[in-house]
Amino acid sequence: MKLNFDIVTAERIVYSDEVDVVVAPGMEGQLAILPNHAPLMTMLQPGELMVRKDGEESFMFVSGGFLEMMPNKVTILADTAERADEIDAARAEDAMKRAEQRLQSRPADLDSTRAEVALRRSMTRLKVAERRRRRAQTG
């Protein structure tokens, strides 16, 4: 049995397929969804999303949003989402360096919460991109 799975943003459908399992970054930690999971709706935090289909794992980045589980249908309404192959690692690394510098210099107008979120977001995007790069090297 499979799950119908969709990731949707305001701009596009990022992913749509039948999958075996979805592991999403829930507010209380990783949330694994298998076929026949009880219905639920929950918020997502920025993080890595894993989808397994026929033994093959795919990784994506979501910046937050909502996950809805209905009978064998999972829908994620994400603020933004990127598949690993869409992530520009150099840009994510630059963003991470800017966030780190901002946190270290502590300017008077610093919103430390926003700076920390930006740092975590860029680090997670890099992690997802790195998984794809390593997989390409070994595959």
C-alpha positions in Angstrom: 0.0 0.0 0.0 1.2 3.5 -0.9 0.6 7.1 0.3 -0.5 9.8 -2.1 1.9 12.6 -1.3 2.0 16.2 -2.4 4.2 19.2 -1.4 2.6 22.4 -2.5 3.8 26.0 -2.1 2.0 29.2 -3.2 4.0 29.1 -6.5 4.0 25.5 -7.5 3.6 21.8 -6.8 7.1 20.8 -5.6 6.5 17.0 -5.5 3.5 14.7 -6.2 3.8 10.9 -6.3 2.8 7.7 -4.5 5.3 6.9 -1.8 6.0 4.3 0.9 6.9 6.7 3.8 7.3 10.4 4.5 9.5 11.7 7.3 8.8 15.4 8.1 10.2 17.9 10.5 7.4 18.3 13.0 7.3 20.8 15.8 8.2 18.2 18.4 10.7 16.3 16.2 10.7 14.0 13.2 7.3 12.7 12.2 7.1 9.5 10.2 4.0 8.8 8.2 3.2 5.4 6.8 0.2 4.1 5.0 -2.9 3.8 7.2 -1.6 6.4 9.6 -4.3 8.1 11.7 -5.6 11.4 10.3 -3.8 14.4 11.7 -2.9 18.0 11.0 0.3 19.6 12.4 2.7 22.4 11.9 6.1 21.8 10.4 9.3 23.6 11.4 12.1 24.4 8.9 14.0 21.2 8.2 14.8 18.2 6.1 12.0 16.1 4.6 12.6 12.5 3.5 10.4 10.5 1.1 11.0 6.8 0.4 9.6 5.2 -2.7 10.4 1.6 -3.7 13.5 1.6 -1.5 14.8 4.9 -3.0 15.1 7.9 -0.6 14.7 11.5 -1.8 15.5 14.5 0.4 14.0 18.0 0.3 14.1 21.2 2.3 10.9 22.7 3.7 10.9 26.1 5.5 7.9 25.3 7.5 4.2 25.0 6.9 1.5 22.4 7.6 1.1 18.7 7.1 -2.3 17.1 6.7 -2.8 13.4 6.8 -6.0 12.0 5.5 -6.7 8.3 4.7 -3.5 7.4 2.7 -3.1 11.0 1.5 -0.4 13.3 2.8 -0.4 17.0 1.8 2.3 19.5 2.9 1.4 23.2 2.4 4.9 24.7 2.7 6.0 28.3 2.9 8.9 27.3 0.6 10.2 23.9 -0.4 13.2 22.7 -2.6 14.2 19.3 -3.8 17.9 18.5 -3.2 18.7 19.0 -6.9 17.3 22.5 -6.8 19.4 23.8 -3.9 22.2 26.1 -4.9 24.9 25.0 -2.4 27.1 28.0 -3.0 24.2 30.4 -2.3 23.2 28.5 0.8 26.8 28.6 2.1 27.0 32.3 1.5 23.7 32.7 3.5 25.1 30.6 6.3 28.3 32.7 6.5 26.3 36.0 6.5 24.0 34.7 9.3 27.1 33.5 11.3 28.8 36.9 10.9 25.7 38.7 11.9 25.3 36.6 15.1 29.0 37.1 16.0 29.0 40.9 15.4 25.7 41.5 17.2 24.8 44.8 15.6 22.3 47.0 17.6 19.5 46.3 15.2 20.0 42.5 15.3 16.9 40.3 15.6 18.7 37.3 17.1 15.8 35.0 16.6 15.6 35.8 12.9 19.3 35.5 12.5 19.3 32.1 14.2 16.5 30.9 12.1 18.3 32.0 9.0 21.4 30.2 10.1 19.5 26.9 10.8 17.7 27.2 7.5 20.9 27.6 5.5 22.6 24.8 7.4 19.7 22.5 6.6 19.7 23.4 2.9 23.4 22.6 2.8 22.8 19.3 4.5 20.1 18.3 1.9 22.3 19.4 -1.0 25.3 17.5 0.5 23.2 14.3 0.7 22.5 14.6 -3.0 26.1 15.2 -3.8 27.3 12.2 -1.8 24.7 10.0 -3.3 25.7 11.1 -6.8 29.4 10.2 -6.0 28.5 6.7 -4.7 25.7 5.9 -7.2 
